[in-house]
Amino acid sequence: MSGDEWGGDHQTLALLLFSAFIAVTLGITTWVGRNRQGSAEEFYAGGRLFSPMENGFAIAGDYMSAASFLGISGLIALFGYDGMLYSVGFLVAWLVVLLLVAELVRNCGRFTLADVVAARMAERPVRTAVGASSVTVSVLYLVAQMVGAGSLVALLLGGTSDAARSWTVVGVGALMVIYVSMGGMRATTRIQIVKAVLLMAGAVTLTVLVLVHFHGNVNALLNSAAERSGHGKDFLAPGLRYGGSWTARFDFISLGLALVLGTAGLPHILSRFYTVPTARAARRSVVWSIGLIGSFYLMTIVLGFGAAALVGPVDVRASNAAGNTAVPLLALVLGGGEGSTGGTVLFAVVAAVAFATILAVVAGITLASSASVAHDLYASLRRPGVRQHSEVAVARVAAAGVGVVAIALGLLAQNLNVAFLVGLAFAVAASANLPALLYSLFWRNFTTRGAVWAVYGGLVPAVLLVLLSPVVSGSPASLFPGVDFQFFPLENPGLVSIPLGFLAGWLGTVTSPEPPDEAKHAETEVRSLTGAGAV
């Protein structure tokens, strides 16, 4: 079989699998859309009818994004030990969620993060601030998924097709708007459960094949990866990416803080706790998701080093400079190589699973961001007496607006690593959302001014530092390589912006002219700890 014939075969098979997944998920969305009641509770929370196991799978499906499957494995394939930071950080973050926020958020809120923070504050300024922050985080996260989709389809259709990347970004954006507008939370959850099962099956299959290739000898796998990397034993030691200069070392600390603390401030993750009937169910959902996510991230380590050993960093970079295509290339090699039937089939299946991953995650993020626009921004500004269903209509329109913005930014950021882009989203979430959330749950004297200052005091510095960082200008790998307005030396702003968010919340509270509302705090505290009065 010639290379052109093989290319046609694997493209055709992968596109058929793409089409099958899209057809199935659109069928689910249409069916759910015909049976929904149209209420806010149905649209935002799926009627709160999901079991802990279902919600745990959906959380895992929501969390294990293109950054996990494509980006992390690619970073490990390129940078070895330093790439593992993402796997460790993403997993450890769930301990913060489990121990500090899952049950309390479920008891205190209805649909969004702003419900929790505004429970004992002046609603309008708090909802406006938290809603704006949540939309910003969601859009950054969406851009990462768009970039992953573009890289995947560009590889499938010839490796460097800019037109294929661009049209893929547009197509994914259109699909996510359809999923959210037609089906709401119920359809999104079903899609995420299907995606989680497919992703775990794909990751287990590839991991087993890698270990079988090395006869179960992990040392042989690591030594082979180090040898082929061109860095020798340094590939297996810290410092290849985040070593040497002081900026690289601080970037390491900044990224670690963002990953560990950011999950507890992600709007699309927190909204999943409202889809179960009780706080106990929310906690059990997190336990299910930790089991799934933990095993998956262990497998990404095997896949990353497997790609380094069997594909090689040179070939990974030749396909995609950021490493986003390492796993599909690994599948091709494990299946028998280019031109083999096994390679064709395994490559196509893995590409389809990765595409399913992207579609499911963008649906969840778009739903969370549209809920923030409608339930927080619109609802806090609308006139009294407006009927409830108008809020759901606004959410559907907001989904389209968020989709347009994400498409535009996704077209701009096509050459960045998807795991790195998600790291920026985590930094903004940890800087703006987490301080306001933790203070409102645990600080008796926290005030409205403190909440607003905490959000803007983390959000504004995080966004400004990203704009002034090497990510945007000043280096060949920047978004705008031809200009240089770089001022901030770190690629991830978390080390500076996260403490600023907490400091701003404290400063706003201690300088607040109005005293804290003791009665509202007591009511919120009892509700968060016991569930009394929870929706």
HUNORQUI-V571727 format. One record per residue. N is the residue number from 1. PSI is psi in degrees with one decimal (* if undefined). OMEGA is omega in radians with two decimals (* if undefined). Layout:
BEGIN
n:psi:omega
N:PSI:OMEGA
N:PSI:OMEGA
END
This chain:
BEGIN
n:psi:omega
1:129.4:3.14
2:165.5:3.12
3:-38.0:3.14
4:-40.3:3.13
5:-43.1:3.12
6:-43.5:-3.14
7:-43.0:3.11
8:-40.1:-3.13
9:-48.3:-3.06
10:-32.5:3.05
11:-46.2:-3.11
12:-46.5:-3.11
13:-45.3:-3.14
14:-42.7:3.14
15:-35.6:3.06
16:-41.8:3.12
17:-40.6:3.03
18:-51.0:-3.07
19:-38.4:3.14
20:-44.1:3.14
21:-42.2:3.13
22:-41.9:-3.14
23:-43.0:3.14
24:-46.3:-3.09
25:-37.1:3.06
26:-34.7:3.06
27:-43.7:3.09
28:-45.5:-3.12
29:-44.5:-3.14
30:-43.5:-3.13
31:-45.4:3.12
32:-40.9:-3.13
33:-34.2:3.13
34:-24.5:-3.07
35:3.5:-3.12
36:160.3:-3.12
37:-16.8:3.11
38:3.8:3.11
39:161.7:3.11
40:-41.2:-3.14
41:-37.9:3.11
42:-45.0:-3.07
43:-44.5:-3.06
44:-35.4:-2.96
45:6.4:3.10
46:25.9:-3.14
47:4.3:-3.12
48:40.3:-3.03
49:4.6:-3.07
50:145.5:3.11
51:162.9:3.10
52:-39.5:3.14
53:-45.1:3.11
54:-45.4:-3.12
55:-35.4:3.08
56:-44.3:3.08
57:-40.0:3.14
58:-40.0:3.08
59:-45.8:3.11
60:-41.8:3.11
61:-33.6:3.11
62:-34.2:-2.99
63:-37.6:-3.09
64:85.1:-2.96
65:-170.6:3.05
66:-30.0:3.09
67:-36.6:-3.13
68:-54.0:-2.99
69:-41.1:-3.08
70:-49.5:-2.99
71:-47.9:-3.08
72:-47.0:3.13
73:-38.4:3.10
74:-41.1:3.11
75:-39.0:3.09
76:-40.7:3.12
77:-32.2:-3.10
78:-35.8:-2.99
79:3.2:3.03
80:-125.6:-3.04
81:-43.7:-3.08
82:-28.8:3.09
83:-22.7:-3.13
84:-16.3:-3.14
85:-37.6:-3.12
86:-44.1:3.14
87:-45.8:-3.12
88:-46.1:-3.09
89:-43.7:3.14
90:-36.0:-3.10
91:-47.6:-3.11
92:-29.7:-3.13
93:-28.3:-3.08
94:-19.5:3.04
95:-38.5:3.07
96:-43.7:3.14
97:-46.9:-3.08
98:-46.1:-3.00
99:-26.1:-2.99
100:-33.0:-2.92
101:-27.6:-2.92
102:-58.4:-3.09
103:-41.4:-3.08
104:-40.5:3.11
105:-41.7:-3.14
106:-37.9:-3.12
107:-32.5:-2.98
108:-27.6:-2.99
109:176.4:3.07
110:-53.6:-3.05
111:-32.1:-2.98
112:170.5:3.07
113:-38.0:-3.12
114:-28.0:3.08
115:-38.3:-3.11
116:-49.1:-3.06
117:-36.0:-3.08
118:2.5:-3.04
119:-32.9:3.14
120:26.0:-3.13
121:176.1:2.95
122:120.1:-2.90
123:-45.8:-2.96
124:-53.7:-3.12
125:-36.1:-3.12
126:-45.8:-3.14
127:-38.2:3.11
128:-45.8:-3.11
129:-50.7:-3.09
130:-36.9:3.10
131:-44.3:3.12
132:-41.9:3.11
133:-43.0:-3.11
134:-39.7:3.11
135:-39.8:3.12
136:-47.3:3.12
137:-44.2:-3.10
138:-41.6:-3.13
139:-42.0:3.08
140:-41.6:3.14
141:-39.9:3.14
142:-38.6:-3.14
143:-40.3:3.12
144:-42.9:3.14
145:-38.9:3.12
146:-43.8:3.14
147:-41.5:3.10
148:-43.6:3.13
149:-42.2:3.13
150:-43.3:3.12
151:-41.3:-3.09
152:-48.5:-3.08
153:-31.2:3.05
154:-41.8:3.07
155:-43.8:-3.09
156:-36.7:-3.02
157:15.4:3.04
158:0.4:2.97
159:-43.7:-3.03
160:21.2:-3.06
161:106.5:3.10
162:-36.0:3.13
163:-40.7:3.12
164:-42.2:3.11
165:-47.5:-3.07
166:-46.1:-3.14
167:-31.7:3.08
168:-43.7:3.10
169:-44.8:3.13
170:-43.9:-3.13
171:-43.3:3.12
172:-40.7:3.10
173:-42.2:3.13
174:-41.8:-3.13
175:-40.7:-3.09
176:-34.8:3.09
177:-40.1:3.12
178:-46.9:-3.13
179:-49.0:-3.05
180:-45.0:-3.07
181:-39.0:-3.06
182:-39.9:-2.95
183:-18.8:-3.13
184:-153.9:-3.05
185:-35.6:-3.07
186:-47.3:3.12
187:-41.6:3.14
188:-41.6:3.13
189:-44.2:3.13
190:-42.3:3.12
191:-40.9:-3.13
192:-35.0:3.09
193:-46.1:3.10
194:-44.7:-3.14
195:-41.1:3.14
196:-42.1:3.12
197:-45.7:3.14
198:-42.8:-3.10
199:-44.2:3.11
200:-41.4:3.12
201:-43.6:3.12
202:-42.8:-3.13
203:-41.6:3.11
204:-43.8:-3.13
205:-48.7:-3.13
206:-39.4:3.13
207:-45.0:3.11
208:-42.0:-3.13
209:-38.8:3.09
210:-47.5:-3.12
211:-38.0:3.09
212:-39.7:3.14
213:-34.4:3.13
214:18.4:3.09
215:34.3:3.11
216:7.0:-3.10
217:100.8:-3.11
218:-35.6:3.11
219:-40.4:3.11
220:-38.8:3.10
221:-49.3:-3.10
222:-42.8:3.14
223:-39.0:3.11
224:-40.3:3.10
225:-43.1:3.14
226:-39.9:-3.12
227:-42.4:-3.08
228:-18.1:-3.09
229:-24.9:-3.05
230:-1.9:-3.14
231:-3.8:-3.13
232:-141.8:-3.10
233:-19.8:3.08
234:-24.1:3.13
235:-27.2:-3.10
236:7.0:-3.10
237:157.2:3.11
238:149.6:2.97
239:-8.4:-3.09
240:-39.6:3.10
241:-39.8:-3.06
242:48.1:3.11
243:175.9:3.10
244:-95.2:-3.07
245:161.1:-3.14
246:-31.2:3.13
247:-38.2:3.13
248:-38.9:3.14
249:-40.8:3.09
250:-32.6:3.05
251:-37.6:3.11
252:-47.8:3.13
253:-42.5:-3.12
254:-45.1:3.14
255:-41.8:3.12
256:-44.8:3.09
257:-43.9:-3.10
258:-43.3:-3.09
259:-43.0:-3.07
260:-37.7:-3.07
261:-19.5:-3.01
262:-33.0:-3.07
263:-40.5:-3.11
264:-7.7:3.10
265:7.5:-3.13
266:122.7:-3.07
267:-39.7:-3.07
268:-20.6:3.05
269:-46.0:-3.13
270:-34.4:-3.13
271:-20.7:-3.14
272:-21.2:3.12
273:-14.5:3.12
274:-3.4:-3.09
275:-0.9:3.10
276:158.7:-3.00
277:-27.4:-3.03
278:167.1:3.08
279:-36.3:3.10
280:-41.0:3.10
281:-35.4:3.10
282:-43.4:3.12
283:-42.9:3.12
284:-31.2:3.05
285:-42.9:-3.13
286:-38.7:3.11
287:-45.2:3.07
288:-46.4:-3.08
289:-36.5:3.12
290:-42.1:3.11
291:-45.9:-3.14
292:-46.9:-3.08
293:-41.3:-3.14
294:-46.9:3.12
295:-35.9:3.14
296:-44.9:-3.10
297:-28.4:2.99
298:-37.6:3.14
299:-32.3:3.12
300:-28.7:3.09
301:-44.7:3.10
302:-41.9:-3.12
303:-40.1:-3.14
304:-49.1:3.11
305:-31.0:3.06
306:-41.5:3.10
307:-39.3:3.11
308:-39.4:-3.08
309:-39.5:-2.99
310:-29.8:3.11
311:-46.7:-3.14
312:137.6:-3.12
313:-31.8:-3.12
314:-47.0:3.14
315:-34.0:3.09
316:-46.2:3.14
317:-35.3:3.14
318:-32.9:3.13
319:-42.9:3.13
320:118.6:-3.00
321:-28.5:-3.12
322:-6.0:3.10
323:9.8:-3.03
324:-12.9:-3.09
325:16.0:-3.09
326:-42.8:-3.08
327:-46.3:3.06
328:-38.4:3.09
329:-38.0:3.07
330:-42.2:3.11
331:-39.2:3.12
332:-44.6:3.14
333:-44.8:-3.11
334:-30.3:-3.14
335:-8.8:3.13
336:-3.6:3.09
337:173.3:-3.11
338:132.6:-3.14
339:-12.9:-3.13
340:152.3:3.11
341:-43.2:3.13
342:-41.9:3.11
343:-41.1:3.11
344:-48.5:-3.08
345:-48.2:-3.07
346:-39.7:3.10
347:-46.7:-3.11
348:-41.5:-3.13
349:-45.7:-3.13
350:-40.7:3.10
351:-41.1:3.13
352:-39.7:3.11
353:-42.5:3.12
354:-40.1:3.11
355:-40.6:3.08
356:-39.1:3.09
357:-46.6:-3.10
358:-46.0:-3.10
359:-42.2:-3.11
360:-40.8:-3.11
361:-42.5:-3.12
362:-30.2:3.09
363:-45.8:3.14
364:-40.8:-3.13
365:-40.8:-3.14
366:-39.2:3.11
367:-44.0:-3.14
368:-41.4:-3.12
369:-38.9:3.11
370:-33.7:3.06
371:-39.2:3.11
372:-41.6:3.13
373:-47.9:-3.03
374:-49.1:-3.01
375:-29.0:-3.09
376:-58.3:-3.06
377:-53.0:-3.10
378:-46.0:-3.07
379:-30.1:-3.13
380:-18.0:-3.10
381:-13.5:-3.04
382:161.8:3.13
383:148.8:3.09
384:144.7:3.06
385:-2.0:3.11
386:136.8:-3.07
387:153.1:-3.02
388:-38.0:-3.04
389:-19.8:3.10
390:-30.0:3.09
391:-40.9:3.10
392:-38.9:3.10
393:-41.1:3.09
394:-39.1:3.12
395:-38.7:3.13
396:-41.3:3.08
397:-40.1:3.14
398:-35.2:3.10
399:-40.6:3.10
400:-42.1:3.13
401:-44.4:3.09
402:-39.7:3.11
403:-42.0:-3.14
404:-45.1:3.14
405:-44.1:-3.13
406:-38.9:3.10
407:-46.9:-3.12
408:-46.3:3.14
409:-34.6:3.10
410:-37.9:3.09
411:-31.5:-3.09
412:-31.7:-2.98
413:31.5:-2.98
414:-20.0:-3.05
415:10.3:3.14
416:150.6:3.11
417:136.3:-3.05
418:-34.4:3.09
419:-37.1:3.11
420:-41.9:3.12
421:-40.5:3.10
422:-34.4:3.07
423:-36.5:3.08
424:-42.0:3.11
425:-41.0:3.11
426:-37.9:3.14
427:-42.4:3.12
428:-41.1:3.13
429:-42.8:-3.14
430:-28.2:-3.09
431:-38.3:-3.00
432:-48.8:-3.03
433:-42.7:-3.03
434:-46.0:3.13
435:-45.4:-3.14
436:-38.9:-3.13
437:-49.0:-3.09
438:-42.1:3.11
439:-43.4:-3.09
440:-28.9:-3.14
441:-32.7:-2.93
442:-8.7:-3.10
443:114.2:-3.06
444:-36.8:-3.03
445:5.1:-3.08
446:137.5:-3.05
447:174.6:3.11
448:-45.4:3.11
449:-41.5:3.11
450:-41.5:-3.13
451:-45.7:-3.12
452:-44.0:3.13
453:-36.5:3.12
454:-43.3:-3.12
455:-55.2:-3.10
456:-30.6:3.13
457:-20.2:3.02
458:-38.7:-3.07
459:-51.3:-3.06
460:-49.5:3.09
461:-39.4:-3.12
462:-47.6:-3.12
463:-43.3:-3.14
464:-41.0:-3.12
465:-34.3:3.05
466:-44.6:-3.13
467:-31.0:-3.12
468:12.5:-3.06
469:171.6:3.08
470:-12.2:3.11
471:-36.0:-3.02
472:-38.4:-3.09
473:165.2:2.97
474:-0.6:3.10
475:160.1:-3.11
476:-25.1:-3.11
477:6.1:-3.09
478:166.9:3.03
479:-38.5:3.12
480:79.6:-3.04
481:-18.4:-3.08
482:-8.0:-3.14
483:165.7:-3.12
484:98.6:2.97
485:29.3:3.12
486:131.4:3.10
487:-40.3:-3.11
488:125.5:-2.99
489:-18.9:-3.07
490:148.9:3.11
491:-29.2:3.11
492:128.9:-3.02
493:-2.0:-2.96
494:-37.7:-3.08
495:-31.5:3.14
496:-46.2:-2.99
497:-30.8:3.14
498:-50.9:3.06
499:-34.6:3.13
500:-37.3:3.10
501:-46.5:3.12
502:-40.0:3.14
503:-42.1:-3.14
504:-39.4:3.09
505:-40.8:3.10
506:-45.9:-3.10
507:-41.2:3.11
508:-35.2:-3.12
509:-46.3:-3.09
510:-19.7:3.10
511:6.3:-3.07
512:132.3:-3.14
513:-29.5:-3.11
514:141.9:3.11
515:154.8:3.08
516:148.4:-3.13
517:99.7:-3.07
518:-39.1:-3.12
519:-44.1:3.13
520:-36.7:3.11
521:-44.4:3.14
522:-41.6:3.12
523:-43.9:3.14
524:-39.2:-3.13
525:-45.4:3.12
526:-42.7:-3.13
527:-43.0:-3.10
528:-35.1:-3.07
529:-29.3:-3.06
530:-21.4:-3.07
531:1.5:3.13
532:123.7:-3.13
533:0.8:3.11
534:148.5:-3.12
535:*:*
END
